[in-house]
């Protein structure tokens, strides 16, 4: 008799597990409360789906025990994932930095391939099927969904996190986990925009530039990243900010002081920047500070740089004092803002925290507390960097769970 398996959540981890388990001969039922499967897959990578990263290692992940991911990543090396993609008819576009996209450059092709592969393997996909409760039965588990119930030998919780509730994200997985005695590490938004304690960020809304962002937690430098930043009405966004947001968000959760230092001209060393400013003073002494700064940094930031430096932007370069020049140089390279919050789960790409991995077997994804109960993907206390790393873990943990549940 085929092993009866239930998978709750039809995202990346759930779909992978369902395909693997069904191909291994299991009778698989996949529950999804949305009208269709894989909504987050469709939305990922701005609709392009950064499906995996060739360079993934445990150093690319955060959590109470980030080494939890090591075994899973070893079981699904990149060449194995490529082979899996070939079995579902999906070709990849591999970038030099390790990021990979579907050759079509459309997330829809990834979802279509996974959905078709699951159906072809015999997976029973139940959409609009809201699992309201999960109970331990005499032999296995009882899944309650849409005023109906069914018994399964094994269950995989692959419900994802609270990130992007507009795409159907819920805390259901955490609720099910606690029913069976699992601890939940407090969750927080990650890969998310940040809110600033400032009166000027809203006035600079729309300014996008290449910068270096340094994150400081309780006065100690924690991380430094270069990339695009974007001032917004609520605070600040951009790829550099998203990359730094995991540590910032976790620090805020822990009630720590979080500061962002922005270097608007990271292409210059401090000495080079000083020399450039002094050369301009000699070359165009009668030009106003506003005019000259507008040729170095985004013009919309100039009035506020001058305001912070307490200098009239209409002042001629030749009239600047040494103290004023020093203050300007400091602000351009080290403009500080206090981070007082995130833009929330609605705008977060992923979530940190989740089911504590101490009570999960990293080689099987099975609960150490309840036989036959498995977890995979973002519902666990594992969160990756931006660049396909979260999909890496979803595919790998889903694959392991799919194989192990059939045994």
N, C-alpha and C positions, 0 to 999 in steps of 0.2 A: 504494500500500500504506500502511496506517495505521502511524503511528509507534508502536513498542512501548516503553512506558514502565513502569518499576517504581517504586512509592512504598513506602518502608519506614517504617511507623508511621502508624496511623490515628487520630491525634489531630486537633486543630483544624487545624493546618497541612497535614497529610497529606490530610484529607478535603476541604479547600478546593481544594488542588492537584489532587486526583483528579477532582473535579467539573468544574473549569475545563478541564483537559486533555481529559477525555472529551467535554465539550461542543464542544471545538474539533476533535474528530475523532480523537483518539489512542486507541490500544488500551492501556488502563490496567489494571495489576494492582496491587492494594493489599494489602500484607502487614501483618498484625497478629498479634503473638505471644499476645495475650490471647484469651479466648474470645469477646469482643465488642469492637466498636470504641468509641472515645471515652470510656473510663472516667474520665479526668480531667475531661472536660466534664461528666459526670454529677455528679462530686463538687464541682465549682466553685461558689463563692458559696453554700456550705452547701446545695447542691442546687437553688439558684435560677439559677445561671449568669449572672454579671455579664459579658455577652457582648462588650461593647465600651465605649469611653468617647469621647464626642463631642469632648473637648478634647485628645486625644493629640498630643504633639509630642516631639521628640527630648529635651527637658528632662525627660521622664517616664521616661527609660531610663538604665540604667547598663551599663557594659562598657568594654573598653579603648578602643573607638571608638563611643560611643553615637550619633554622627551618622550611622552606618550605616543607622539606621532611617528617616531623613528622606525619602528617595526612595520607599520602600515606603509610608509613611503618605500621601504625596502621591498615590500611585496608587490608594489606596483611601480617599478622603474619606468622611465619614460618610454622605452622601446616596447614594453608590455602594454602600456596604454595605447600607443599607436596601433599595435596589433589588435587590441580590443576595438578601437575605432574602425579599423578595416572590416571587422566582423559585422558592424552595424552600418557599413556603407558611408562612413564619414572620413573625409580627408582633411588634413591640417595644414595651416600656414604657420611655419615655425620662424619666429623672429630671432634676430641676433642676441637680444637681451634675455632670451629664454621664454618669453611669453609666446603662447600659441593661440591661434584662432581657427575657427573652421575656414576651409579654403574659400567658401562662399562669402565669408566676412559677415555672416548673418547668424544670430543666435537661434533663429527659427530652424535652421537646418540641423543644429545639434539636437534640439528638442524633438523634431520630427524623426530623426534617426533613432533616438532612444525610445520614443513612444512606439514606433513600428517594431523595433527589436523586442520590446517587452511583450507586445501583442503576439508577435510571431513565435515567441518562446512559450506562449500559453498563459501569460500573466492575466489574471482577472482584475481589471482596473475599474474601481468604483469611484467615480467623481461625484461631487455634491454629496459626499458621504462623510458626515461629521462624527468622528469618534468622540463620544461623550464620556466613556468610562472604559477602564481596562482592569479586569479582575483576575485573580488567580483561581483557576478552576481545578477540579479533581485531577484531571489529566490535561495540563496545559493552561490556557488562558481563555477568558471570555471577553470578546470585543463587542462593545455596545455602540451601535451607530445607527442613526436615523430611526430610532424606535425599534430597532431590530438587534439581534445578537447572534454571534457565531463563535464556535469553539475552535481553537488552533493549538497545535503542539508547541509552537514557538512564535514569538512576536519580536519584531524589530521596531524600535521607536526612532524614526528619522524625520521628526517633525520640524527640524530647523530651530531658529531662534525667534526673538521678538522683532528683529530688524525688518523694516518695510511692512508694517501692518496693512498698508493699502494693497499689498500683493497677497494678503491672506495670512501673514505671519501672526502666530499666537504663542502663548506660553503653555500650550497643552502638554508638550513633551515633559516640561518640568513638573507639571501637575501629576502626570502619570508616574514619573520617576519617584516622586516623594511618596506616592501611594505604596511603593514597594521598599521604602526606607532609604532611598538614595538622597544624598546631600546635594543641594544646589548652591554652587558658588555664585554670589551676587552678580547679576548681569549688568552690562553697560553698553551703550552704542559705540561702535568702532568704524573706522573708515567713514568719518562723519565730519561735518563742518563744525566750527567752534564759535562760541559767543565771546565777545570781548567787553571788558569793563572800560568803555571809552565813549567820549562824546563826539568823536570825529569819524569813526569807521563808517557810519551811515552816510556821512557827507562825501566819503570817498567811494561809495558804492559803485561798482562797475569797473573800478581800476583793476586791471590784470597785468601782472608783470612777473618776470623771472626774479626770484629772490632766494636768499638762504634763511631758513627758519630754525632757530635754536629753541628747544624746549627746556625750561628749567623747572624743577620740582623742589619746593621748599628751599629755593636759593641755590640749588645745585644743578649744573648743566646735565641733562639726561640724554638728549639726542639732537643731532644737527642734520638737516636735510635741505638740499637745493631742488628747486622746481618752481612751477607756476604757483602764484598766490592770487586770490581774487577777493577784494574787499566787498562786503555785502551789507545790506541794511541791518542784519542781525549780528554780523561779526566778520569772519574771514573763512574763505574756502580755498579751493585750488588743490592740485595734486600734492604739493609739499605739505599742506595742512592735513589732508586726508592721511598721508603717510605717517604723520606725527601724532595723529589723533588718538591712536590706541593707548599710548602711554599717558597722554593728557587726560583722556576720559577716565581711565582707571584711577589716576591720581585724584581727579575731582570726586569720584565715587568714594575715595578714602579720605575726603575732606582735606586734601593737601593744597598748598598754595601753588598755582600753576601760572607761569609767565612765558610769553612768546617774545623772542627777540628777532626782529626782522632786519636783515641786511639787504638794502635795496640795490646795492651794487657789488654782488659777490665776485664779479669778474676782477675787481681791484683788490690788491692787498691794502692794508691801512697806509703804508708808505706811498704806494702808487696813487691812491685816492688823494692823499694830502698833496702830493706833487702836482697832480692834475688840477686841483683847485687853485693852487698858487700860480701855476702857469696861466690859468684863465684870468686871474687877477692882474697879471702883468699884460696879458694880451688884450683884454677888453675891460679896462678899469672902470669905464663909465657905464657899462651895462649893469642893469639892475640884477639883484640876486634872483628875483623871480624868473627873469629871462634866462639866466645861465643855468639855474637848477632845472628849468623846464627842458633843457637839452640833455640832462643827465638822468633824471627820474621822471616818472609819469607826471604830467603837468598838474593833474588834479590833486596830487599829494603835496605839491610845493607850499601852498598857503599854510598847511597844517604842520609841515616840517618847520617852517619859519615861526609859526605860532609856538610850537614846542620849544624852539630855540630862543624865543623872545627876541626876534629880529624882524624889523619891518621889511617885507619882501620887495619894497620899492627902493631899498637902500642900494647905492652903487657899490660895486665890488671893492673899489679903492677905499671906501669908508669903513669897511669891516675891520673890527678889532681882532687881535690874535685870539682873545677869549671866545668871540663869536664864531670865528673860523673853527676853532677846536670843538665847540658845541655842535656845529653843523656836521662836522666829520663824524662825531660820535653818533649823532642821530641817524645819519644815512646808513651807517654800518651796524647800528645797534638800537633800533627803534623799539622800545619795549611796550608791550600790552599785556594786561592781566586777562587770563582766560577764566571765565566764570561759569562756563557751562558748554554743553554741546547742543547741536540742532535737533537732537532727539532720535529715537528709534525710527521714526517715520522717514528720516532722511539718511539713516545709516545703511551702509551696504551690508554690514555684518554685525554680530554682537559678540562681545567677550563674556566670559562667565558661562554658566550652564552646569550640566550634570558633572559632578566631581569624578575625575578619571581614576582616583585611587581605588574605587570600587568597580572598575571595569577592567577586564582582561584585555590588554593591548594586543594580544596575539589572536584573539577570537572575537572581540567586541561584545562578549557576553558579560552580563552582570555577575559579579562575585557574590551577590546577595540572593539572587533569584535565578535558579536554573531555567534556561530557555528564554530568558529576556535579554535582548540585545539592543545596543545603541550605535548610531553612526551619524557622522556629519556634525553640523553646527549646533545640535542640541547638547553636545558635549562641551566641557570647559576647554575648548581649543579654538583659537582664532588666529588666522594667518594675516600676513602683510597683503597689501594691494599688489595685484599682478598675477592672479590665477592660483595663488597658494591655497585659498580656501576651497576651491574646487579640487585641488590636488588631494586634500585630506578627505573630502566628501567621496570622491571616486574610490580612493584606497580603502577607507573604512567600510564603505558600502560593499566593495568587492569581498573583503574579508568576511564580513557578516553574512553575505550571501552564500559563500562557500561553507562556512561553519554551521549555519543553521540546517543544512541538508544532512550533516553527519549524524 
